[in-house]
Amino acid sequence: MQKVQAKIHAMSKLPDVHFEQCSHANLEFKVNNADTIPEVQVVGNTFVSLAAYQNKGYAYIPID
């Protein structure tokens, strides 16, 4: 987990890089929103957030 957090920390310093975490997912996995690292913004619903970004012209690129 420390390696992942370090990578997120480093990537968050790059221009136009932004991380979000779904509060519904946190609830489902019993993760306290306050425990999310500072570089990651907890949002109400990442599906709604994704739709809003797409409406602003951002593209969704799925990675399977």
For each residue, the residues with C-beta under 8 A, 3 or more apart:
1: 4 5
2: 5 6
3: 6 7
4: 1 7 8
5: 1 2 8 9 37
6: 2 3 9 10
7: 3 4 10 11
8: 4 5 11 12 19 37 39 40
9: 5 6 12 13 37 39
10: 6 7 13 14
11: 7 8 14 17 19
12: 8 9 17 18 19 39
13: 9 10 17
14: 10 11 17
15:
16:
17: 11 12 13 14
18: 12 41
19: 8 11 12 39 40 41
20: 40 41 42 43 46 49
21: 25 26 36 40 41 42 43 46
22: 25 26 42 43 44 45 46 47 49
23: 26 27 33 42 43 44 45
24: 27 28 44 45 46
25: 21 22 28 29 31 46
26: 21 22 23 29 31 32 33 36 42
27: 23 24 30 31
28: 24 25
29: 25 26
30: 27
31: 25 26 27 35 36
32: 26 35
33: 23 26 36 42
34:
35: 31 32
36: 21 26 31 33 40 42
37: 5 8 9 40
38:
39: 8 9 12 19
40: 8 19 20 21 36 37
41: 18 19 20 21
42: 20 21 22 23 26 33 36
43: 20 21 22 23 46 48 49
44: 22 23 24 48 49
45: 22 23 24 48 49
46: 20 21 22 24 25 43 49 50
47: 22 50 51
48: 43 44 45 51 52
49: 20 22 43 44 45 46 52 53
50: 46 47 53 54 60
51: 47 48 54 55
52: 48 49 55 56
53: 49 50 56 58 60
54: 50 51 57 58 59 60
55: 51 52
56: 52 53
57: 54
58: 53 54
59: 54
60: 50 53 54
61:
62:
63:
64:
